[in-house]
Amino acid sequence: MSASFYRIFICSKYAKSRFVRGLSTVISTVILTFTLLIIVLSTSAFVTEVFSFQQENAEFKQAKYVMLTLASSINDVAYTPYSSNYVKTGFKSAMPQLVDTGGTIQILVNDNSIATIPIRKIVIQGGRRVDASEENLVGVDDLLVADISTPLSRVYVNRNDRAEVVLDYSRVRCVYLGTLTFYDSNQTYNIVEIVAVNLSFGTIRAYKEAVFSVQNTGITVSQIQASGNFTIHVVSPNREEEVSLTGLGGNATYPTLVNLQLINIQVSLLGGG
């Protein structure tokens, strides 16, 4: 073979080697770039998830405060007919809701029904990342409370698909107030007071940024007379509680005047600013 053939062969082999090395460098660069992109995207997704977790849990903590404030606002207007109050909210992931459960609470004196009250709840549902367990924040889960100090409101954290803060008034207060003697007839009566909140919903127009509007629309008062050691029953769809006159501290030898007060509270959810 001639010398020129060897020169052409060697040059061709050298060029091929340079091409392979160049191609290898390009492939390595593409792989490195792709790897770095995956790392950046993964880190970004992780940071976003951590931020969302922190934001949703911070909002849920705020939702607890809002619900406790709302319960306090309702208590403030409870005994002042036609008064009102407002609580502003501002959430991104939490969602305020007014929920009509379809159930009722029935109040009976012995076997006679004296009131039927719809069971309605105010709920703020947290985001899907909220890490909260069930807890009671204020009030009791009883149907019947027999002292003045226990609130009719209950605020608690519940877990269904998501964590939620719930405010309800699904209970009745029954208290013995003592005796009263009418001097014209010289008749002494026990006085028993039954109090319940009748929660209703007005306008519902916003969900995330909203204002809770609370209004006392009046107090409905009625009175019945009972005798002997009668029993007050409070019945809900899944349970029942009761208390007798003597259990409240009354004297069964006297007749009793039972005063019923239904506090009518309307809650609206309005657009916030």
Buried (B, 14 or more C-beta within 10 A) or exposed (E): EEEEEEEEEEEEEEEEEEEEEEEEEEEEEEEEEEEEEEEEEEEEEEEEEEEBBEBBBEBBEBBBEBBBBBBBBBBBBBEEEEEBBEBEBBBEBBBBBBBEEEEBBBBBBEEEEBBEBBBBBBBBBBBEBBEBEEEEBBBBEBBBBBEEEBBBBBBBBBEEEBBBBBBBBBBBBBBBBEBEEEEEEEEEBBBBBBBBBBBBBBEBEBBEBBBBBBBBBBBEEEEBEBEBBBBBBBBBEEEEBBBEBBBBEBBBEBBBBBBBBBBBBBBBBBEBE
